[in-house]
Amino acid sequence: RGGGARYYEYTMPSSESIYYRSVMDAPRERDFYGGNIFLQHKFESSNHQLDVLIDFARRQGGSDETTEEWLTGSNFEVTGAPYHMTSANEAQDSEDWMLKVDYVRPLGKGKMEAGWQSRLDDEVETYDFREFDLAMGWIDNPLFSSEMDFHRDIHSGYVTFSNEVKSFGYQLGLRAEYTDRVIKALEDEQGYVVDRLDWFPTVHLSQQLGNDYQIQASYTRRINRPRGWNLEPFRNYIDKDNIREGNPGLLPEYVNSAELSAMKKWGMTFLSLEAYYRNTENLITRILTPLADGVVLHTFDNINQDHSLGLEAMLNYELNDRFNFNLSGSVFNYRLEGMVNGETVDRESNNWRSRLNMNAKFLKRTRLQLSLGYYGPSV
């Protein structure tokens, strides 16, 4: 892969201007192999079964990224030799295991579902950064070089009960999740440790009314884990004006969601209206901090929480077996709450979104799909 960018830097009120461009080349190679074993046992009664899955994956590879920056004229034409060159060599070796067990047992008109999942992830990553000097050639820069060992085990178990009594249906569930995570530099014996137990309840209720009307209510709690590159405790070079540093102390985001909806059906066509409230705790936020010489540090922290309260409408229309469309739109109030450097940064806005998906079947093997979406401005 590769890429490039054009830069125009200027100062106000003075008229100092600098034009330059960068070209990046980053060939990447990766070896991957894996395998899995799946076992399913069906008991004598209908819909009574046990599933077991064991999955393994191994990835090895890396990239050699070279970036050249050239001073240019106002039309971005190159005016000389590159004035800044960098090289970054990244190598990764990861191994992932997963054990998953799911059990389903009918209970009258309902059923019980239970299961266990263990995910074991190990990764070692090295990152060597160099800069080019006209007199000395390529020089290692230890400030942006790093070695990291990432280990994470996630063990989770769940149980749900669902049933239907006349026209009333329900599903009650609970999932427990234990996380054991260690991030450390290879020469660091202590590292950054996470030892955490989380609980995630779910409740789904539905009431079937006459004339194909249905009312539903639900509450769920979910988790969004930070990505690996958000956690790396090292500084990485982006360009001469920007560097990035992960935060190994990041907490996951927790999303609490409550919904109440009503639906009307006409065969395969339906119209639904939903009221919802969603709250995200420990919202992962990008932070930009000015350093010396105009360089900006990009990092992340859990400094906010947000709230969304709104209405959403959806129409799914089946004209015939050749054409259908789905149209949805929402109007909601969005609120951010947080503190940065001891100062309140609360923000609030009223927002709207819409989406349209259309499917048309012209011939037996010819279909056209059109998707359109709009997200209004938000804080």
WOMOMO-V989679 format. One record per helix or strand of 3 or more residues. SS is the DSSP state (h for helix, s for strand). FROM is the first residue (numbers start at 1). TO is the last residue. If there is no record, write none. Layout:
((SS FROM TO) (SS FROM TO))
This chain:
((s 2 10) (s 17 42) (s 49 72) (s 84 107) (s 110 133) (s 137 140) (h 142 144) (s 146 165) (s 168 185) (s 192 209) (s 213 224) (h 228 231) (s 235 239) (s 242 245) (s 253 266) (s 269 290) (h 292 294) (s 296 320) (s 323 340) (s 347 363) (s 366 375))
